[in-house]
Amino acid sequence: MLQLYFSPMACSLASRIALMEVGVDARYHQVHLTTKTVATDDGDFRGISSKGAVPVLVLENGERLTESAAVLQYIADLKPERGLAPAPGNADRYRLQEWLSFVGTEIHKAFLFPTFWYEDDGSLAKPRARIGQTLSVPAAHLADREFLVGSSFTVADAHLAWALMLLRPAGVDIAQWPSLKAYLQRMQARPAVREAIATEMALRKAVAA
Ligand SMILES: N[C@@H](CCC(=O)N[C@@H](CS)C(=O)NCC(=O)O)C(=O)O
């Protein structure tokens, strides 16, 4: 069985959503990112991945795959018939990779990561000033589209939906971009997305309690 190392509401949520959307069972291991320990046995998470970051997907053959863009495409390709990624070689596959990269670098690493991980000593001013321009790109793209790529849900939507969910706690009002707000509402109405969020929010509350 596949295994996913995750932290509640971190970027690994997109991988959980993808697993649930394709209907593939996995064993989930919660990670405490600040201490780099695995919750179940207090084990050393850096022993699982030297990157010390989630997601980590342990494949059936024991290999460990990291990086959301790779993990998400791997999960999508487990069940091609579910359409979570265009087939390799299809021009839309590159569009999918384009969006996975955009979310992972321009939104996640350039804005969400420093906002949640760094103390605000003034160095967050530039990422904060830039995020509006960044978000105007998917906002324009989604003004007349239901999904990022093609005409159905893909793992790029799982990745973007996760990132958009974190805007509010990061102090950004998504209402500035009506198309993004409507898109996020559509994504959050999907049964798999709802269930994945409910599971992780419950775990998050348990950690905070
Ligand atoms: N490039 C990686 C970034 C993964 C990442 O930064 N994950 C965060 C949670 S959203 C994390 O585990 N941070 C802990 C750390 O970097 O120490 C990806 O796209 O998967």
The ligand as a Gaussian input file, in Angstrom:
#p B3LYP/6-31G(d) Opt

LIG

0 1
 N        9.119000      21.910000      -3.101000
 C        8.367000      21.148000      -2.148000
 C        8.102000      21.988000      -0.925000
 C        7.549000      21.188000       0.192000
 C        7.352000      22.052000       1.417000
 O        7.919000      23.145000       1.535000
 N        6.557000      21.548000       2.346000
 C        6.349000      22.284000       3.582000
 C        4.911000      22.163000       4.053000
 S        3.809000      23.000000       2.984000
 C        7.255000      21.684000       4.637000
 O        7.240000      20.503000       4.844000
 N        8.065000      22.535000       5.273000
 C        8.965000      22.123000       6.288000
 C       10.354000      22.583000       6.010000
 O       10.656000      22.969000       4.865000
 O       11.160000      22.572000       6.948000
 C        7.040000      20.655000      -2.761000
 O        6.529000      21.332000      -3.659000
 O        6.558000      19.603000      -2.355000

